[in-house]
Amino acid sequence: MPFVTTGLDRLVESRPPLPGRGRAALLCNATTISSRGVPTAEAAAGCPGLRLERIFTPQHGFAAEKQDNMIPSSDGVHARLRVPLISLYGEQREPDPAAFDGLDALIIDLQDVGTRVYTFLVTALFTIRGALARGVPVIVLDRPNPIGGAVDGPVLEEGFRSFVGTADTPLRHGLTAAEYLLYGSWRMGLIAEEAARRVAAGARRAAREGPDGAGKSEPRVGEAPLSILPLAGWRRDMYFDATGLLWTMPSPNMPALETAIVYPGQVLLEGTNLSEGRGTTRPFEIFGAPFVDPPDVLSRLGGTAGCSPLAGALLREVAFEPMFQKHADRTCRGFHIHVVDRPAYAPVRFTVSLLAAIRRAHGDAFAWREPPYEYEWERMPIDLLCGTDRVRRAIDGGADCAEIAASWEEPLRAYRERVGPLLLYDD
């Protein structure tokens, strides 16, 4: 049996009473499963007292089949349950108000990957906003942050909110799905700070009581505008492979835990003309471009072939040909990131160091990607990803990573102070 119990397992095994007549919508995709391997939709539909009315789906489609950004998903019908599937990725990224008619609850079960720009929890926040505006209570089924509770990178600034970031967190935010949605709901003004603290206190008690704790602790699910079925057994220093849970690909280019570990930094390559490895079997771990000279880049980092001076990981020189997306069918030279010391590895600092070195080595060939990006048509993609334009401007100005990261320290300190009272789990 898994060491960690998820919120979905609590729902299935503890069967907490649901509000009203139990008519619920789910926000999930087919990749979230119970500890017995049953997908969320089927597991929820089998819960006594729960009437599944519809399923909202995030980016990449309900089956997590859509490969790339800005590839819309269509509405449909669940093949076995015969309930409507409503896509929230395309021109419509927030539910129509009428989608909440006749509901007693919205239940959210999404596997985040610990990075602010992964759009699942942005979709969840938009859906929470719609539900609360219609008086429909929200129940969040928590899932682990697969890369633990550490934080790294710039904190989202006010002028850079978008579909790849709406809550003012750092790139590597260090929160579970429920912690993120609780914090984001407060920061977006959907619930008051004092209400968020009460929800956190109740969920914290339930987490400590174990898998049956949700039935003993207040508030009960559905009685508050937002309630949480928390994890049991999870600690902030845990990576996903310590949980005993099965890894399922939440989206096509997130095939493994190793992908998620590098993603908070390597996702920044989406804002450049470098291939982030889409179209290979190791996206985000492998990266490069036809113009990259790996020895030159390494030398600017202070390393040599087979040796990286950057903490926590090794850079192995590779050549690859992406099957699709950037530089498709062209030979790219670059690196494979091998993380060898997880506690020492700071993914955002690591990638910013790489970008600064590549910018110095290949200033004439390297370029920042132009819009559009994730339904934003004017602002620079790299700025949306970073949540600030300071990183791009600093790299263009020749700054090194130490200088750039120093500007993050005070915002990170303030973030830790804000979010601390809403954390549900111990170190």
C-alpha positions in Angstrom: 0.0 0.0 0.0 1.2 3.6 -0.6 2.8 5.4 2.3 0.9 8.6 1.3 -2.9 8.8 1.2 -4.4 11.3 -1.3 -7.5 13.4 -1.0 -9.2 11.2 -3.5 -8.5 8.1 -1.3 -10.1 10.0 1.6 -13.2 10.7 -0.5 -13.5 7.1 -1.6 -12.7 5.4 1.7 -14.0 7.8 4.4 -17.1 8.8 2.4 -17.6 12.3 4.0 -21.2 13.5 3.6 -21.5 15.9 0.7 -23.7 19.1 0.7 -27.2 19.2 -0.6 -28.2 16.3 -2.8 -24.6 15.5 -3.7 -24.8 16.8 -7.2 -21.2 17.5 -8.2 -18.9 18.6 -11.0 -15.4 17.4 -11.1 -12.3 19.3 -12.4 -9.8 16.6 -13.3 -8.3 14.7 -16.2 -8.0 11.0 -16.7 -4.5 10.8 -15.2 -5.4 11.3 -11.6 -6.1 8.0 -10.0 -6.8 6.4 -6.6 -4.3 4.2 -4.8 -6.1 1.3 -6.4 -5.5 2.8 -9.9 -9.1 3.9 -10.5 -9.3 7.2 -12.3 -10.8 10.1 -10.4 -14.0 10.3 -12.4 -14.9 6.6 -12.0 -13.8 6.6 -8.4 -16.0 9.6 -7.6 -19.0 8.3 -9.6 -18.9 5.2 -7.4 -19.1 7.1 -4.1 -22.4 6.7 -2.3 -24.3 10.0 -2.2 -22.3 11.6 -5.0 -24.1 12.3 -8.3 -21.6 13.2 -10.9 -23.2 15.8 -13.2 -20.3 17.0 -15.4 -16.5 17.1 -15.7 -14.4 20.2 -16.4 -11.1 19.4 -18.1 -7.8 21.4 -18.1 -5.1 22.0 -20.7 -4.1 19.0 -22.8 -7.6 17.5 -22.8 -9.4 15.0 -20.5 -7.1 12.2 -21.8 -4.0 14.4 -21.5 -3.4 13.7 -25.2 -2.8 17.2 -26.6 0.9 17.8 -27.1 1.5 21.5 -27.1 0.5 24.9 -25.9 -2.4 26.7 -27.5 -3.9 23.5 -28.9 -7.5 23.7 -27.8 -9.5 20.8 -26.5 -13.1 20.1 -27.4 -16.1 19.4 -25.2 -17.3 15.8 -25.2 -18.9 13.0 -23.3 -17.2 10.6 -20.9 -17.1 7.3 -22.8 -18.2 5.1 -19.8 -19.9 7.5 -17.4 -21.8 9.3 -20.1 -21.5 12.7 -18.4 -20.5 15.9 -20.2 -16.9 16.9 -20.6 -16.5 20.7 -20.6 -13.1 21.9 -21.9 -11.5 24.8 -20.1 -8.6 25.2 -22.5 -9.2 27.1 -25.7 -11.0 30.3 -26.3 -13.0 29.6 -23.1 -10.6 29.1 -20.1 -13.2 29.7 -17.4 -16.6 28.0 -17.0 -19.7 29.7 -18.2 -21.8 30.7 -15.1 -24.6 28.4 -16.3 -22.2 25.4 -16.0 -22.8 25.6 -12.2 -26.6 25.4 -12.4 -28.0 22.6 -10.4 -24.7 21.8 -8.6 -24.2 21.2 -4.9 -20.4 21.1 -5.0 -17.4 21.5 -7.2 -14.7 18.8 -6.6 -11.1 19.5 -7.8 -8.5 16.7 -8.2 -5.5 17.7 -10.3 -1.9 16.6 -10.2 0.3 19.7 -10.2 4.1 19.5 -10.8 5.2 22.2 -8.4 5.7 25.0 -10.9 3.7 28.2 -11.1 3.4 28.2 -14.9 1.9 24.7 -15.1 -1.6 25.8 -16.0 -3.7 23.2 -14.2 -4.0 25.2 -11.0 -4.6 28.5 -12.8 -7.6 26.7 -14.4 -8.6 25.5 -10.9 -8.5 29.1 -9.5 -10.6 30.4 -12.4 -13.1 27.6 -11.8 -13.2 28.3 -8.0 -13.9 31.9 -8.8 -16.9 30.8 -11.0 -18.2 28.3 -8.4 -18.0 30.7 -5.5 -19.7 33.5 -7.5 -22.7 31.1 -8.0 -22.7 30.0 -4.4 -21.4 26.5 -5.1 -19.0 25.2 -2.4 -15.6 23.9 -3.5 -13.9 20.7 -2.2 -10.2 20.2 -3.1 -8.8 16.7 -3.0 -5.1 17.2 -2.2 -2.2 15.6 -4.0 1.6 15.8 -3.3 3.9 18.3 -4.7 6.1 15.9 -6.6 9.2 17.9 -6.1 8.8 18.7 -2.4 8.4 22.0 -0.4 11.5 23.9 -1.5 11.1 27.3 -3.3 13.2 28.9 -6.0 12.9 31.7 -8.6 11.3 35.1 -9.0 8.0 35.8 -7.4 5.2 36.8 -9.8 4.9 40.6 -10.0 1.5 42.3 -10.4 1.9 43.5 -14.0 2.7 40.0 -15.3 -0.4 38.0 -14.3 -1.5 35.7 -17.1 -2.8 32.2 -17.8 0.7 30.9 -16.8 0.6 32.7 -13.5 -2.1 34.4 -11.4 -1.1 33.8 -7.8 2.0 35.7 -6.5 4.2 32.7 -5.9 7.8 31.9 -7.0 8.3 29.7 -10.1 9.0 26.7 -7.8 6.3 27.4 -5.3 6.8 24.5 -2.8 3.0 23.9 -2.2 0.7 21.0 -2.6 -2.3 21.5 -4.9 -4.6 22.3 -2.0 -2.1 24.7 -0.4 -1.7 26.5 -3.7 -5.4 26.8 -4.3 -6.0 28.0 -0.7 -3.3 30.6 -1.0 -4.3 31.6 -4.5 -8.0 31.9 -3.5 -7.0 34.3 -0.8 -4.6 36.4 -2.9 -7.2 36.6 -5.7 -9.8 37.9 -3.2 -12.1 34.9 -3.5 -12.0 34.2 0.2 -10.8 36.3 3.2 -7.5 35.7 4.8 -9.1 34.7 8.1 -11.3 32.2 6.3 -8.3 30.8 4.5 -6.6 30.3 7.9 -9.6 28.5 9.3 -9.7 26.2 6.3 -6.0 25.5 6.8 -6.4 24.8 10.5 -9.1 22.3 9.9 -7.2 20.6 7.1 -4.0 20.5 9.1 -5.9 18.7 12.0 -7.3 16.2 9.5 -3.9 15.6 8.0 -2.4 14.8 11.4 -5.3 12.5 12.4 -4.6 10.3 9.4 -6.8 8.9 6.6 -10.0 9.0 8.7 -9.4 12.5 10.1 -11.5 14.4 7.6 -14.6 13.1 9.3 -13.5 14.3 12.7 -12.2 17.7 12.0 -14.0 21.0 11.3 -15.0 22.4 8.9 -16.7 19.5 7.3 -16.5 19.3 3.5 -19.0 21.6 1.8 -19.9 23.5 4.9 -17.4 26.3 4.1 -17.1 27.9 0.7 -13.8 26.1 0.2 -12.8 22.9 2.1 -9.9 20.4 1.7 -9.6 16.7 2.0 -5.8 16.6 2.8 -3.0 14.1 2.4 -2.0 11.8 5.1 1.7 10.8 5.5 3.2 13.5 3.3 6.1 15.7 4.4 7.6 18.8 2.8 10.9 17.2 2.1 9.3 14.3 0.1 9.8 13.8 -3.6 7.1 11.8 -5.4 9.1 8.6 -5.5 9.0 8.5 -1.7 5.2 8.5 -1.5 4.5 4.9 -2.8 2.0 6.4 -5.3 2.0 5.6 -9.0 3.4 8.3 -11.3 1.0 8.9 -14.1 1.8 11.5 -16.9 -0.3 14.5 -16.1 0.4 15.9 -19.6 2.3 14.5 -22.6 5.6 16.2 -22.0 5.7 15.4 -18.3 6.7 11.7 -18.6 8.6 11.2 -15.4 9.5 12.6 -12.0 12.9 13.6 -13.4 11.0 15.9 -15.9 9.2 17.6 -13.0 12.4 18.1 -11.1 14.0 20.2 -13.8 10.8 21.8 -15.1 10.7 24.9 -12.8 13.8 26.1 -14.6 13.7 24.4 -18.0 10.2 25.7 -18.7 11.9 29.1 -19.3 13.3 27.7 -22.5 9.8 28.0 -23.9 10.4 31.7 -23.9 13.5 31.3 -26.2 14.5 29.9 -29.6 16.2 26.9 -27.8 14.5 23.5 -28.0 13.3 22.5 -24.6 13.3 18.9 -25.8 9.7 18.7 -27.0 9.7 16.1 -29.7 12.2 13.9 -27.8 11.6 11.2 -25.2 13.2 13.3 -22.5 11.5 16.7 -22.7 13.0 19.5 -20.5 15.9 17.3 -19.4 17.3 17.5 -23.0 17.7 20.9 -24.6 19.7 22.8 -27.2 19.6 24.2 -30.7 21.5 23.8 -34.0 23.6 26.8 -33.1 24.7 25.7 -29.6 28.4 24.9 -29.1 28.4 22.9 -25.8 32.1 23.2 -25.0 31.9 27.0 -25.4 28.8 27.1 -23.1 30.5 24.9 -20.5 33.7 27.0 -20.6 31.6 30.1 -19.8 30.1 28.3 -16.8 33.6 27.4 -15.6 33.3 23.7 -16.5 34.8 21.3 -19.0 33.4 18.3 -21.0 31.6 16.0 -18.6 31.9 18.4 -15.7 29.4 21.1 -14.7 30.2 23.6 -12.0 26.5 24.1 -11.3 25.3 22.7 -8.0 23.3 19.5 -7.9 23.5 18.3 -11.5 25.7 17.2 -14.3 25.5 18.5 -17.9 26.2 15.7 -20.4 26.7 16.9 -24.0 24.2 15.4 -26.5 22.9 15.7 -30.0 19.3 15.2 -30.8 16.7 15.7 -33.6 13.2 16.8 -32.3 10.4 15.1 -34.1 8.2 18.1 -33.8 8.0 21.7 -32.5 11.2 23.9 -32.4 13.9 22.8 -34.9 12.0 19.7 -35.9 14.0 17.2 -37.9 17.2 19.3 -37.5 20.2 18.2 -35.5 20.5 20.1 -32.3 23.5 20.2 -30.0 23.1 20.8 -26.3 22.9 18.9 -23.0 21.1 16.4 -20.9 20.6 17.5 -17.3 21.3 14.7 -14.8 20.2 15.8 -11.3 22.6 14.0 -8.9 21.9 15.9 -5.6 18.3 16.9 -5.3 18.7 19.1 -2.1 21.5 21.1 -3.7 19.8 21.5 -7.1 18.0 24.8 -7.5 16.3 24.4 -10.9 15.5 28.0 -11.6 19.0 29.3 -10.7 20.4 26.4 -12.7 18.6 27.3 -15.9 19.1 31.1 -15.5 22.9 30.3 -15.3 22.6 28.3 -18.5 20.7 31.0 -20.3 23.2 33.7 -19.3 26.1 31.5 -20.6 24.3 30.7 -23.9 23.4 34.4 -24.3 27.1 35.3 -23.9 28.3 32.4 -26.2 25.7 32.8 -29.0 24.5 36.4 -28.7 23.9 36.7 -32.5 21.9 33.4 -32.7 20.1 33.2 -29.4 16.8 35.0 -29.2 13.8 35.5 -27.0 10.6 34.0 -28.4 8.1 36.5 -29.7 4.4 36.4 -28.8 1.8 34.8 -28.9 2.2 32.5 -26.0 -0.6 30.9 -23.9 -3.3 33.3 -25.3 -1.2 36.4 -24.6 -0.5 38.3 -27.8 1.6 41.3 -26.7 3.8 40.6 -23.7 7.1 38.7 -24.1 6.7 34.9 -23.3 9.9 34.9 -21.2 8.5 37.7 -19.0 5.2 35.8 -18.5 7.1 32.7 -17.5 9.4 34.5 -15.1 6.6 36.7 -13.8 8.8 39.7 -14.3 10.9 41.3 -17.0 13.9 41.7 -14.7 15.4 38.3 -15.6 15.4 39.0 -19.3 16.8 42.5 -18.9 19.5 41.3 -16.6 20.6 38.5 -18.9 20.6 40.9 -21.9 22.7 43.3 -19.8 25.3 40.6 -19.1 24.5 39.9 -15.4 25.4 36.5 -14.0 23.0 34.3 -12.1 24.3 35.3 -8.7 23.3 38.9 -9.4 19.9 37.9 -10.8 19.1 35.5 -7.9 20.0 38.1 -5.3 17.0 40.2 -6.5 14.7 37.3 -5.6 15.6 37.0 -2.0 13.4 39.7 -0.4 10.3 38.7 -2.5 10.9 35.0 -1.5 11.2 36.0 2.2 7.9 37.9 2.0 6.3 35.0 0.2 7.3 32.5 2.8 5.9 34.8 5.5 2.5 35.2 3.7 2.1 31.5 2.9 3.4 30.1 6.2 0.0 30.1 8.1 -1.7 28.2 5.2 0.8 25.3 5.1 -0.9 22.0 5.9 2.1 19.7 6.4 5.3 19.4 8.4 8.8 19.2 7.2 
